[in-house]
Amino acid sequence: MKYIKVFETNGLEYEQALLKGSSQLSQLQDIVGGYIEVVQIGGGEIAIVNEEGLIYGLPYNQNASMLSGQDLVGNVVIMDYADLD
């Protein structure tokens, strides 16, 4: 089983089992609260963010931003690119 790292804007961080197949997209959309955007962060890892996070004025995600080296807003999933179905 593969796991993703979830970084919420309130500072909460946890791991969650990654679903397979068509359920994976729904899972990621539920976590970020909308359509997803994939952001390359290096080392084979990606950040999954809300595609419209800036438009909706989602709060800054300090922990995910520090980890990725980029300014990210809203809840963020960090995972290996190879784990995407």
C-alpha positions as CSV (number, residue, x, y, z in Angstrom):
1,M,0.0,0.0,0.0
2,K,1.2,3.5,-0.9
3,Y,0.8,6.6,1.3
4,I,0.5,10.3,0.7
5,K,1.4,13.1,3.1
6,V,-1.3,15.6,3.8
7,F,-0.5,19.2,5.0
8,E,-3.5,21.2,6.2
9,T,-3.4,24.9,6.5
10,N,-4.1,24.7,10.2
11,G,-0.7,23.0,10.6
12,L,-2.0,19.4,10.9
13,E,0.1,16.9,9.0
14,Y,-0.7,13.2,8.6
15,E,-0.2,10.2,6.2
16,Q,-3.1,8.6,4.4
17,A,-3.4,5.5,2.3
18,L,-3.5,6.3,-1.4
19,L,-6.5,4.8,-3.2
20,K,-6.1,3.2,-6.6
21,G,-7.6,3.8,-10.0
22,S,-10.5,6.2,-10.5
23,S,-11.0,6.6,-6.8
24,Q,-7.6,8.3,-6.6
25,L,-8.7,11.5,-8.3
26,S,-11.8,11.8,-6.0
27,Q,-9.6,11.3,-3.0
28,L,-7.2,14.0,-4.0
29,Q,-10.0,16.4,-4.9
30,D,-11.6,15.9,-1.5
31,I,-8.4,16.6,0.3
32,V,-7.6,19.9,-1.6
33,G,-11.2,20.9,-1.8
34,G,-11.6,21.2,-5.6
35,Y,-9.9,20.6,-9.0
36,I,-6.3,19.5,-8.6
37,E,-3.1,21.0,-10.0
38,V,0.2,19.1,-10.0
39,V,3.2,21.1,-8.9
40,Q,6.7,19.6,-9.5
41,I,8.8,20.0,-6.3
42,G,11.9,17.8,-7.3
43,G,13.3,14.5,-6.2
44,G,10.5,12.7,-7.9
45,E,7.9,14.3,-5.6
46,I,4.9,16.4,-6.5
47,A,2.5,18.6,-4.6
48,I,-1.2,18.3,-5.3
49,V,-2.9,21.6,-4.7
50,N,-6.3,23.2,-5.4
51,E,-6.1,24.6,-8.9
52,E,-8.2,27.6,-8.0
53,G,-6.7,28.2,-4.5
54,L,-5.3,31.6,-5.3
55,I,-8.6,32.7,-6.9
56,Y,-10.6,31.6,-3.9
57,G,-8.1,33.2,-1.5
58,L,-7.3,30.0,0.3
59,P,-4.9,30.4,3.3
60,Y,-1.2,30.1,2.9
61,N,0.2,26.7,3.8
62,Q,3.4,27.4,5.6
63,N,4.5,23.8,6.2
64,A,3.9,22.6,2.7
65,S,5.5,25.8,1.3
66,M,8.6,25.2,3.4
67,L,8.9,21.6,2.3
68,S,8.3,22.3,-1.4
69,G,10.3,25.6,-1.7
70,Q,7.3,27.2,-3.3
71,D,4.4,29.3,-2.0
72,L,1.4,27.0,-1.7
73,V,-2.1,27.7,-0.5
74,G,-4.9,25.5,0.8
75,N,-4.5,21.9,1.9
76,V,-1.7,20.2,0.1
77,V,-0.8,16.6,-0.7
78,I,2.9,15.6,-1.1
79,M,3.5,12.3,-2.9
80,D,5.8,10.5,-5.3
81,Y,5.0,11.2,-8.9
82,A,5.3,7.5,-9.8
83,D,2.4,6.7,-7.4
84,L,-0.2,8.6,-9.6
85,D,-2.6,6.3,-11.5
